[in-house]
């Protein structure tokens, strides 16, 4: 059950002075939550690196009281994150690939896309999404991806990729070379953008006058309601509400024409932006709902930090009790969100013997900061742990279905968010 948002006489802590909102430029004066310092969440370490110094950076989320954008300061530039050995490959999640295919089928029908259409995906990763369009008769596609290694995976699927960080300059190059696009899309990229205004300017330039722009991202409402603090990490510069999106669209002369609420990543929005049109009933209803909830008031955000602290304490209470009882515990997955959770809660090999991941690019390495070994999934069957802590909790249905057999030796799953809960494999759905 979602944690109810309440204000309980709390007040937002003041933020360190000097920061400016990356959307509207107003001074940032209020802290939403401070998770201390953490290493970059996708910097998985080799055995030779675990005795070396690791850089840690603040995870201090601020809220703008002018446009209501939640955001981190830019402690690390994107080119320090999306390197030529970036380890995230979207295709290792079968449910995410299925979600992408469903989107492609939907948007092709909705927009009447065909052989003459041009589709551009910003942050195409390994081609998990664009690979579906040619099968639907839309072969003129282009991916934009800053991480060279994952871009190469997309190219192996026959998808043309422009390697670079998207913005107005890159959009102008694409338009000069291939023309404007009927569809510009980006899934889980908007939060990764430090210069939002340059990025939206580029998207607006790239889309045809009658084209459409869609973005998917985690909804701030769900982050707050369900204590999804582990989705806060240095790759995510921003945390969006529909309220902040409306301000962003208006700033760039775009119309926030439609919105869908999705279950992905713990609760996401899919927004539609266009050069012309009017907001749909769904957009008006969501904006009204957020305003009624208090998204434009500081008091709305004030109790979140204490709920985060409570979630940390409850998870540690469970782990301490389990270890005192002699239980063996491992993790499942090595996602970015998991590394925020592990570092903020101080969970290392004193609690988790190891974690496993389907991604071979992570196997044989160690989690940043906490140095938990990452092993192949088959290690779970060998070790037969009593509890499996699901770090990518947004994929718990997929994972519990794949690993239902752990119930044969009495193993159980644990999800940490919104608070520690045990799932019996026989009851998993």
C-alpha positions as CSV (number, residue, x, y, z in Angstrom):
1,X,0.0,0.0,0.0
2,X,1.4,3.4,-0.9
3,X,2.6,5.5,2.0
4,X,0.2,8.4,2.5
5,X,1.7,11.9,1.8
6,X,1.2,14.1,4.8
7,X,2.8,17.2,6.2
8,X,2.9,16.4,9.9
9,X,4.2,19.8,11.0
10,X,7.5,19.2,9.2
11,X,9.6,21.9,7.5
12,X,12.0,21.6,4.6
13,X,15.6,22.0,5.6
14,X,17.4,25.0,4.1
15,X,19.7,24.3,1.2
16,X,23.2,25.6,0.8
17,X,23.1,28.9,-1.0
18,X,24.3,29.6,-4.5
19,X,22.5,27.0,-6.7
20,X,20.2,28.0,-9.5
21,X,17.3,26.0,-10.8
22,X,18.3,24.3,-14.1
23,X,14.8,25.0,-15.5
24,X,13.8,28.5,-14.5
25,X,17.0,29.9,-13.0
26,X,15.5,30.8,-9.6
27,X,17.7,30.4,-6.5
28,X,17.4,27.0,-4.9
29,X,16.8,27.4,-1.2
30,X,15.1,24.2,0.0
31,X,16.2,20.7,0.6
32,X,13.9,17.8,-0.3
33,X,16.1,15.0,1.0
34,X,19.8,14.6,1.7
35,X,21.2,11.0,1.2
36,X,24.7,11.9,2.2
37,X,27.5,11.0,-0.3
38,X,27.6,8.1,-2.7
39,X,29.8,6.9,-5.5
40,X,28.5,7.0,-9.1
41,X,26.0,4.2,-9.3
42,X,27.1,2.6,-12.5
43,X,30.9,2.5,-11.7
44,X,31.2,-1.2,-11.1
45,X,34.7,-2.1,-9.9
46,X,37.2,-4.8,-10.9
47,X,39.0,-6.8,-8.3
48,X,42.1,-4.6,-8.8
49,X,40.0,-1.5,-8.1
50,X,38.4,-2.3,-4.8
51,X,41.5,-1.3,-2.8
52,X,41.7,2.0,-4.6
53,X,40.2,5.4,-3.6
54,X,36.6,5.9,-4.9
55,X,35.1,9.4,-5.4
56,X,31.9,10.0,-3.5
57,X,29.5,12.9,-4.4
58,X,26.6,14.4,-2.6
59,X,23.1,13.0,-3.2
60,X,21.3,16.2,-2.0
61,X,17.9,16.8,-3.7
62,X,16.7,20.4,-3.9
63,X,13.2,21.7,-4.7
64,X,12.6,24.9,-6.6
65,X,9.8,27.0,-5.2
66,X,9.3,28.8,-8.5
67,X,8.7,26.0,-11.0
68,X,8.6,23.0,-8.6
69,X,11.4,21.0,-10.3
70,X,13.2,18.6,-7.9
71,X,16.9,18.4,-8.8
72,X,20.5,17.6,-7.9
73,X,23.3,20.0,-8.4
74,X,25.6,19.0,-11.2
75,X,28.4,17.3,-9.2
76,X,29.4,15.1,-12.2
77,X,29.1,16.0,-15.8
78,X,27.3,13.5,-18.2
79,X,30.6,12.7,-20.0
80,X,31.9,11.4,-16.7
81,X,29.0,9.0,-16.4
82,X,28.1,7.9,-20.0
83,X,31.6,6.6,-20.9
84,X,32.8,4.1,-23.4
85,X,32.2,1.3,-20.8
86,X,28.8,2.3,-19.5
87,X,27.4,-1.0,-18.2
88,X,23.6,-0.5,-18.5
89,X,22.0,-2.5,-21.4
90,X,18.2,-2.2,-21.6
91,X,17.8,-5.5,-23.4
92,X,18.6,-7.6,-20.4
93,X,15.1,-6.9,-19.0
94,X,12.6,-8.9,-21.0
95,X,9.7,-6.9,-19.5
96,X,11.3,-3.6,-20.6
97,X,11.8,-4.9,-24.1
98,X,8.1,-6.0,-24.2
99,X,7.1,-2.5,-22.9
100,X,9.1,-0.9,-25.7
101,X,7.5,-3.1,-28.3
102,X,4.0,-2.3,-27.1
103,X,4.8,1.4,-27.3
104,X,6.1,1.1,-30.8
105,X,2.9,-0.7,-31.9
106,X,0.7,1.9,-30.1
107,X,2.5,5.0,-31.5
108,X,2.6,3.6,-35.0
109,X,-1.1,3.2,-35.0
110,X,-1.8,6.4,-33.2
111,X,0.3,8.6,-35.4
112,X,-0.2,6.7,-38.6
113,X,3.5,6.1,-39.1
114,X,4.8,4.3,-42.2
115,X,7.5,4.0,-44.8
116,X,7.7,7.7,-45.2
117,X,8.0,8.5,-41.5
118,X,11.2,9.4,-39.7
119,X,11.6,8.4,-36.0
120,X,14.4,9.5,-33.7
121,X,15.0,8.0,-30.3
122,X,17.2,10.0,-27.9
123,X,19.2,7.7,-25.6
124,X,18.5,4.6,-27.7
125,X,20.8,2.4,-25.6
126,X,21.3,-1.0,-27.2
127,X,18.4,-0.7,-29.7
128,X,15.9,-2.4,-27.3
129,X,13.1,-0.1,-28.7
130,X,14.1,1.0,-32.3
131,X,14.5,-2.6,-33.3
132,X,10.7,-3.0,-33.3
133,X,9.9,-0.2,-35.8
134,X,11.2,-1.9,-39.0
135,X,8.9,-4.8,-38.3
136,X,6.0,-2.4,-38.3
137,X,7.0,-0.9,-41.6
138,X,8.8,2.1,-40.2
139,X,12.4,1.6,-41.3
140,X,13.7,5.2,-41.3
141,X,14.9,5.4,-37.7
142,X,17.8,7.0,-36.0
143,X,19.2,6.5,-32.5
144,X,21.1,9.0,-30.5
145,X,23.3,7.5,-27.8
146,X,26.3,9.0,-25.9
147,X,27.7,5.7,-24.6
148,X,29.9,4.2,-27.4
149,X,29.7,0.6,-26.2
150,X,25.9,0.3,-26.0
151,X,25.6,2.3,-29.3
152,X,27.6,-0.5,-30.9
153,X,25.1,-3.0,-29.7
154,X,22.4,-1.1,-31.4
155,X,24.4,-0.9,-34.6
156,X,24.8,-4.7,-34.5
157,X,21.0,-4.9,-34.7
158,X,21.1,-2.8,-37.9
159,X,20.1,0.5,-36.2
160,X,21.9,3.6,-37.3
161,X,23.2,5.5,-34.3
162,X,24.5,9.0,-33.9
163,X,27.0,8.9,-30.9
164,X,26.8,12.1,-28.9
165,X,24.9,14.1,-26.2
166,X,21.6,15.4,-27.5
167,X,20.9,19.1,-27.5
168,X,20.1,22.0,-29.9
169,X,23.4,21.7,-31.8
170,X,23.1,17.9,-32.5
171,X,19.4,18.4,-33.4
172,X,20.4,20.9,-36.0
173,X,23.0,18.5,-37.5
174,X,20.3,15.8,-37.7
175,X,17.8,18.1,-39.4
176,X,20.5,19.3,-41.9
177,X,21.4,15.7,-42.7
178,X,18.0,13.9,-42.6
179,X,15.3,16.4,-42.1
180,X,12.8,16.9,-39.2
181,X,11.2,13.9,-37.5
182,X,7.6,12.8,-37.3
183,X,8.3,11.3,-33.9
184,X,11.0,12.2,-31.3
185,X,11.0,10.0,-28.3
186,X,13.1,9.3,-25.2
187,X,12.5,6.8,-22.5
188,X,14.1,7.5,-19.1
189,X,16.4,10.1,-20.5
190,X,14.9,13.4,-19.4
191,X,16.0,12.9,-15.8
192,X,19.6,12.4,-17.1
193,X,19.8,15.9,-18.6
194,X,21.6,18.7,-16.8
195,X,20.8,21.3,-19.4
196,X,17.1,20.9,-19.7
197,X,16.6,24.0,-21.8
198,X,19.2,23.1,-24.4
199,X,17.7,19.6,-24.6
200,X,14.1,20.7,-25.0
201,X,15.2,23.3,-27.6
202,X,16.8,20.5,-29.5
203,X,13.7,18.3,-29.3
204,X,11.5,21.2,-30.5
205,X,13.8,21.9,-33.4
206,X,14.0,18.2,-34.4
207,X,10.2,17.6,-34.4
208,X,8.2,18.6,-37.5
209,X,5.5,21.2,-37.1
210,X,2.9,18.5,-37.0
211,X,5.2,16.0,-35.3
212,X,5.0,14.7,-31.7
213,X,7.5,14.3,-28.9
214,X,7.1,11.7,-26.2
215,X,9.1,11.2,-23.0
216,X,8.8,8.6,-20.3
217,X,10.2,9.2,-16.8
218,X,9.5,8.2,-13.2
219,X,6.8,10.3,-11.7
220,X,7.8,12.4,-8.7
221,X,4.5,11.6,-7.0
222,X,5.3,7.9,-6.9
223,X,8.9,8.6,-5.7
224,X,7.4,10.6,-2.7
225,X,4.4,8.3,-2.0
226,X,6.3,5.1,-2.0
227,X,9.6,6.2,-0.6
228,X,11.5,5.4,-3.8
229,X,14.6,7.3,-2.6
230,X,16.8,4.8,-4.2
231,X,15.9,6.2,-7.6
232,X,17.9,9.2,-6.6
233,X,21.4,9.0,-8.0
234,X,23.9,11.1,-9.9
235,X,22.7,10.1,-13.3
236,X,19.3,11.6,-12.4
237,X,19.7,15.3,-12.3
238,X,16.0,15.9,-12.2
239,X,12.8,14.4,-10.7
240,X,9.6,15.4,-12.5
241,X,6.1,16.1,-11.7
242,X,3.5,17.0,-14.3
243,X,3.6,20.5,-12.8
244,X,7.3,20.9,-13.6
245,X,6.7,19.5,-17.1
246,X,4.0,22.1,-17.8
247,X,6.5,24.8,-16.9
248,X,9.2,23.2,-19.1
249,X,6.9,22.9,-22.1
250,X,5.6,26.4,-21.8
251,X,9.2,27.8,-21.6
252,X,9.9,26.3,-25.0
253,X,6.7,27.1,-26.8
254,X,5.5,23.5,-26.7
255,X,2.0,22.3,-25.8
256,X,1.7,19.6,-23.1
257,X,-1.0,17.8,-25.2
258,X,-1.4,14.4,-23.5
259,X,-0.2,12.2,-20.7
260,X,-0.4,8.5,-19.7
261,X,0.3,7.1,-16.2
262,X,2.3,3.9,-16.5
263,X,3.3,1.2,-13.9
264,X,7.0,1.0,-15.2
265,X,9.9,1.9,-12.9
266,X,7.6,2.1,-9.9
267,X,5.2,4.6,-11.5
268,X,6.0,6.7,-14.6
269,X,4.5,9.3,-16.9
270,X,4.5,9.2,-20.6
271,X,4.1,12.8,-21.8
272,X,3.2,14.0,-25.3
273,X,4.5,17.4,-26.4
274,X,3.6,19.2,-29.7
275,X,4.0,22.5,-31.5
276,X,0.3,23.0,-31.7
277,X,-2.8,21.7,-30.0
278,X,-4.5,21.9,-26.6
279,X,-4.0,19.9,-23.4
280,X,-6.1,16.8,-23.2
281,X,-8.5,16.1,-20.4
282,X,-5.9,13.7,-18.9
283,X,-3.3,16.5,-18.7
284,X,-5.8,18.9,-17.1
285,X,-6.9,16.3,-14.6
286,X,-3.4,15.3,-13.6
287,X,-2.3,19.0,-13.2
288,X,-5.4,19.6,-11.1
289,X,-4.7,16.5,-9.0
290,X,-1.2,17.6,-8.3
291,X,-2.2,21.1,-7.4
292,X,-4.9,19.8,-5.0
293,X,-2.3,17.5,-3.4
294,X,-0.1,20.5,-2.8
295,X,2.7,20.1,-5.4
296,X,2.9,23.9,-5.5
297,X,3.5,24.2,-1.8
298,X,6.6,23.6,0.2
299,X,4.7,21.9,3.0
300,X,3.8,19.1,0.6
301,X,7.4,17.9,0.4
302,X,8.4,18.4,4.0
303,X,7.7,14.9,5.4
304,X,9.5,12.9,2.8
305,X,13.0,13.0,4.4
306,X,11.7,11.4,7.6
307,X,9.9,8.7,5.7
308,X,13.2,7.9,4.0
309,X,14.9,7.6,7.4
310,X,12.2,5.3,8.6
311,X,12.5,3.0,5.6
312,X,16.3,2.8,6.1
313,X,15.8,1.9,9.8
314,X,13.2,-0.8,9.0
315,X,15.3,-2.4,6.4
316,X,18.3,-2.6,8.6
317,X,16.2,-3.9,11.5
318,X,15.2,-6.8,9.2
319,X,18.7,-7.5,8.0
320,X,20.2,-7.4,11.4
321,X,17.6,-9.8,12.8
322,X,18.0,-12.2,9.9
323,X,21.8,-12.3,10.2
324,X,21.6,-12.7,14.0
325,X,19.4,-15.8,13.3
326,X,22.1,-17.2,11.0
327,X,20.2,-16.6,7.8
328,X,22.1,-16.3,4.5
329,X,21.1,-13.3,2.3
330,X,22.1,-12.4,-1.2
331,X,20.9,-9.7,-3.6
332,X,19.3,-10.0,-7.0
333,X,20.4,-7.4,-9.5
334,X,23.0,-4.7,-9.6
335,X,20.9,-1.7,-10.7
336,X,21.8,2.0,-10.2
337,X,19.0,2.3,-7.7
338,X,20.4,-0.7,-5.7
339,X,23.7,1.1,-5.3
340,X,22.0,4.2,-3.8
341,X,20.1,1.9,-1.4
342,X,23.2,-0.1,-0.4
343,X,25.4,3.0,0.2
344,X,22.8,5.1,2.0
345,X,21.8,2.2,4.3
346,X,25.4,1.0,4.8
347,X,24.7,-2.5,3.5
348,X,27.9,-4.4,2.5
349,X,29.1,-8.0,2.6
350,X,28.3,-8.0,6.3
351,X,24.7,-8.4,5.2
352,X,24.7,-9.6,1.6
353,X,27.1,-12.4,0.7
354,X,26.8,-11.5,-3.0
355,X,24.4,-10.2,-5.6
356,X,23.6,-11.7,-9.0
357,X,22.8,-10.1,-12.4
358,X,21.9,-11.3,-15.8
359,X,24.1,-8.7,-17.4
360,X,27.5,-10.3,-18.2
361,X,29.1,-6.9,-18.3
362,X,28.5,-6.6,-14.5
363,X,29.4,-10.2,-13.6
364,X,32.8,-10.6,-11.9
365,X,32.8,-7.0,-10.7
366,X,31.9,-5.3,-7.4
367,X,29.2,-2.8,-6.5
368,X,30.6,0.7,-6.0
369,X,31.2,1.8,-2.4
370,X,29.9,-1.4,-0.8
371,X,32.1,-3.9,-2.8
372,X,29.6,-6.7,-2.9
373,X,30.6,-9.3,-5.6
374,X,28.3,-9.5,-8.6
375,X,27.9,-13.1,-9.8
376,X,25.9,-15.0,-12.5
377,X,22.3,-15.8,-11.6
378,X,23.1,-19.5,-11.3
379,X,25.0,-18.7,-8.1
380,X,21.7,-18.4,-6.3
381,X,20.9,-22.1,-7.0
382,X,24.4,-23.1,-5.8
383,X,24.3,-21.1,-2.6
384,X,20.6,-21.6,-1.7
385,X,20.2,-18.4,0.4
386,X,17.4,-18.0,2.8
387,X,16.5,-14.5,1.6
388,X,17.0,-12.8,-1.8
389,X,16.9,-9.0,-1.6
390,X,15.5,-7.7,-4.9
391,X,17.4,-4.5,-5.7
392,X,15.5,-3.7,-8.9
393,X,12.2,-3.9,-7.0
394,X,10.4,-2.4,-10.0
395,X,11.1,-5.7,-11.8
396,X,9.9,-7.9,-8.9
397,X,7.2,-9.6,-10.9
398,X,9.6,-10.6,-13.6
399,X,12.3,-11.7,-11.1
400,X,10.0,-13.7,-8.8
401,X,8.5,-15.5,-11.8
402,X,12.0,-16.3,-13.1
403,X,13.2,-17.5,-9.7
404,X,10.1,-19.1,-8.3
405,X,12.0,-22.3,-7.8
406,X,13.9,-20.9,-4.8
407,X,10.9,-21.9,-2.7
408,X,12.0,-25.5,-3.1
409,X,14.7,-25.0,-0.4
410,X,12.6,-22.5,1.6
411,X,14.1,-19.3,0.1
412,X,12.1,-16.1,0.1
413,X,12.3,-12.8,-1.6
414,X,12.6,-9.4,0.1
415,X,11.7,-6.1,-1.4
416,X,13.1,-3.0,0.3
417,X,10.8,-0.3,-1.1
418,X,8.5,1.3,0.1
419,X,9.6,-0.7,3.2
420,X,11.1,-4.1,3.8
421,X,8.6,-6.8,2.9
422,X,9.0,-10.6,2.5
423,X,7.5,-12.4,-0.5
424,X,7.0,-16.1,-0.4
425,X,7.7,-17.7,-3.8
426,X,4.4,-19.6,-3.6
427,X,2.5,-16.3,-3.2
428,X,4.4,-14.3,-5.9
429,X,2.3,-13.1,-8.8
